[in-house]
Amino acid sequence: MESDSLFSWHRFLTLAEFEEYFHSQTPTDAFKLDWLNQLSTKDMNFTRVELDLLYGSIVTWQNPADKSDRRSICYYLSPTELITIGLSEHVVSLIEPFETTTPFEAFYALLSLQMNTYFSGIDAFETELFLRQDELRGSIDENSLDSIFGLRDTIENWSDLIVPFRELVLAGPEAFVRQSTYTDALPYRLAEKRVERLLMLIEHYQKDIEVLLDLSTTVSNFRGNEIMKALTIFTAVATPMMALGAIWGMNFKNMPELDWKYGYASSLFLIFLTTGGIFYWMKRRGWLGALVRMPNKKSQVKK
């Protein structure tokens, strides 16, 4: 545990360390007790706002594949005191350029620094999204939906992580409404701008993914319709052959066609004539056409 000289900042690496410290204090603070109880039962984001008090926990990293695998920072903020749990000393050293003089400034400087890692993650996601868009252009197949759903899960995970930061940006002025100058502090304004930028990027990429999903779904539907169309055409064209074959495949005694000298040739001619006639009629009606094809990358290059 360390305490800053400008204001009271107590830092603990684990919840057990803070719990030991808390029980050694007299008298016991009811809000800190509530904070401790909440931390003991919850492993997720939560925020509590009281007049001149802001406390809770915020997830700073989460594994998209296993959301139980996460890291978080616990905070307790008053006009004179800042308590943090789970914060590395490396991050603490990075707020020195902000020259913070109040717990409020120090806390929002920490939030601003934590969001730097999100920008790096969003940039990596952007690269993956663009690569996936290039792969899907002209080659949408049965694996495309799985790929797009994977991208959507990733961006939703980013959104879930950023929204609590937005909540804290709104909760700060609510908790310290009597300190009207707090919101003019550089760390707070920086945190506010970074949250807005992150949410803007996430919203933009969510729209891109929805467009990809709509495109993939539309092409899949078209292809399904074309398959049904091809099967219907095949059935229609083959109907005369099957019908006439079924008729002359009967075993009745009195079938005069069986004694015709040219019966076999005539039946073949009739089958080909009716099959060709149906095929020609469907073509004239425009019911025969190529299956839906996506633009080919090579065909888009002008030679």
N, C-alpha and C positions, 0 to 999 in steps of 0.2 A: 504493500500500500504506500502511495506517495501523495503528498499534498502540495499544490502549487502555492507560491508565495503571494501572488496577486489576489487570489480568491481560493476558497476551500474546494479543492478537487481531489477526491479520494478515488483511487483506481485499484480494482481487484481483478485478478486473473480468473478466478472461479467463484461460483456462487457460494461454495463452502467457506471461502475466505471472508466474503461479506457477511455471511450468516454468523460467523464467529465474532466478527467485529460488531455487528448489530447487537447481539446479546450482551456484549460487554458495556454497552452504553446505558446510561441512566440520565433521565427517564426515557422510556420507550416511545418513539414517534409512531402514531397510529397509521399515518400514510406510508411510512417506510415499512411497517409491518404488513400492510396490505400489499405493497409492492413485492415484498419477500414471499408472501403467500402465493401471489400470482405467478411469480417466477418458478416456484416450486411445483406448480401444477400445470404450467403451460410451456410448450416448446414451440412458440410461434409468435407472430406479430401481435402486439396489443398495445394500446395507448390509453392512458388515463389523464384526464385534464381536470384540474382543480384551480381555484383562484391562487395564482402565484406558485403553482406546482404543475410539473409535467413529468410523468414517469411511465415506464413501460419497457418493451423489448422490440427490437427490429432485426429482421433477418437480413444479413449483408451478403450471403452467398447461399445458393441452393443447387443441388445436383438435379438437373432436369430428369434424369433416369430414375433417381431415387430421392423423392422429396423429403424423406426423413433424414437425409444426409445434408445438414445445413450448419451454417455458422451465424451467430447473432451477437448483437451488442445490447446489453441492458443499461438503462439510463435512469437517473433520478435528478431532476433539475428544479432548483429553486432560485430566487434572486441572489442568494449568497452561497449556494453550495451546488456542486456537481459531483455525482457519483456514477462511475461507469464500471461495468463488469464485462470481462471478455475482450478488452481492448488491448492490442499490442502496443508496446512502448514505441515501436517504430512509427506507428500512426500518430501517436501523441507528439513526437518530435516534429512531425510535418506541419503542425499548426503554428509553429513559432513565427513564421513570416506574417501571420494574420495579426500578431500583437494583440491578442484578446485580453480584455480587462474585466469581463464578466462571465459567469457560467453560461449565460445565454449565447454569447459570442463563441465561446469555446465549443459548445455543443453543436452549433450549426456549422462551424468550421469543420468539425469531424464529419458531419453529414455530407458536406461538399466534397471532402476528400474521399469518402466512401463511394461516391457516385463516379469518381474517375474510373474505377474498375468496371463499372457498367458501360461506360462509353467504349472501353476496349472490347468488352464482350459484344456490344451492339455492332461495332465495326467488323468483328469476326463473323457475326451472323449475317451482316450485309454481304460480305464476300461469298459466304456459302449460298445465300439466296440468289445472287447473280449467277453463280456457277450452275445452280439448279435450274434457273430460268433458261440458260443457254442449252442445257441438256434436254429440257422438255420441249424446246422449240423444234418441232419437226419430228419428235420421237416420243410422243405420248403413248405409253403402253400400260399394261395391267399393273406395273409397279409404280406408276406415276402418283397415284393417289396416296400410297403409303409414304412416298417421299414428301409430298405436300403436307400430309398430316403431321409428319415429323417436324417440318418447319413451323407449322402452326403451333404445335406443342411447345416448341422452343420459345417462340415469341410470346406465347401466353405465360410461360414461366417468367420471362423478363418483365412482363406487365404486372404479374403478381408481386414481383419484388420491388418495383418502382412505386406502385400505388401507396404503400405505407410511408415512403419518403414524402410523397405529396401530402399525405395526412398530417405528418409532422410539421410541414411548412405551414399548414393551415392551423394546426393546434397551438403553435408557439404564440402567435398574437392573441389567441383566445385565452390561453393560460395566463399570460402576462399583459393583460389588457390595460392594467394600471401603469405599466412602463411603456408609454407611447413611443419612446425613442428607440426601443429595441429593434423594431422592424427597419430602422434606417442603418443598422450595422452592416458592414461589408459582408461578413460571413453569412448572415441571413439572406441578404439580397443575392449573393452568389448561389446559395442552396436553392433559392426560389427559381432562379434562371436555369440552373442545371436540371431541375426537376421538369420544368416546362419543356426544355429541349429533348430530354429523354422520352417524355410522353409523346411529343410530336413525332419523333423517329419511330417509336413503337406503333403509333396509330398509322403512320405511313406504310410501314412494312406489313402490318396486319391487312391493310387494303390490298397490297400487292399479292399477298398469299391468297386472299379471297378471290382475286381475279384469276390466279392460277388454278384454284380449286374449281371455280365456275367453268373455266376453259376445259379442264380435264374432264369434268362431269359432262359438259356439253358434247365433247368429242366422243366420250364413251357411249352416251345416249345415241348419237348419230350412228356410231358403228353398230350398236345393237340393233337399231332400226334397219340398217343396211343388211345385216345378217338375216333378219327376218324377211326382208324384201327378197334377198337372194333365194332363200328357202321357198318362199311363196312362188317366185318365178319358176324355180326348178320343178315344183309340184305341178304348176299349171302346164308347163311345157311337156312334162312326162305323163300327164293325164291321158291323152289319146292312146299312147303306147300301152299304158297299163290297162285302160278300159278295153281296147280291142284285143289285147293279149288275154284278158280275163274271159272275154266272150268266146274266143276260139280255143280256149283251153278247157271248155266244158266237155263233158262226156255223154251228151245226149245221143241217142241212136240216129235220129233224123236231123242231121246237119248237112244240108245240101252243099255247103261250101267245101266240105271235105272231099267231095268228088270232082270239084272243078279242076280242070287241067291247069289253069293259071291262077288258082286260088291263093297259093302261097305268095306269088309275085304281086298279086293284086292287094293282098293284105299288107305287105311291106310298103307298097306304093301309097296305100291309104294312111298308114301310120306316119310315113315321112311327110305326106301332104298335110295332114292335120297338125302335126307337130310344127312344121315349118310355118303353116298359116298362123297358128297361135303366136309363135315367136315374132313373126313379121307384124302382126296386129299390135302386140305389146310394144314393139319398137316404134311403130308409127305413133302410138299414144304417148311416147316418151317415158314409159315405165321401166325401161332398161337404162341403166346408167352405172358409171364407175362408183366404187365405194368412196366414202369421204377420205380425202388424203390431206394431211397437214403439209404446209409449205416445206420444201426440202431446202436445207441450208445451201447445198451446192447450186440449186436452181436459182437462188436469190443472188448469187454472185454473177455480176455481168461480165461476160467474156468480151 
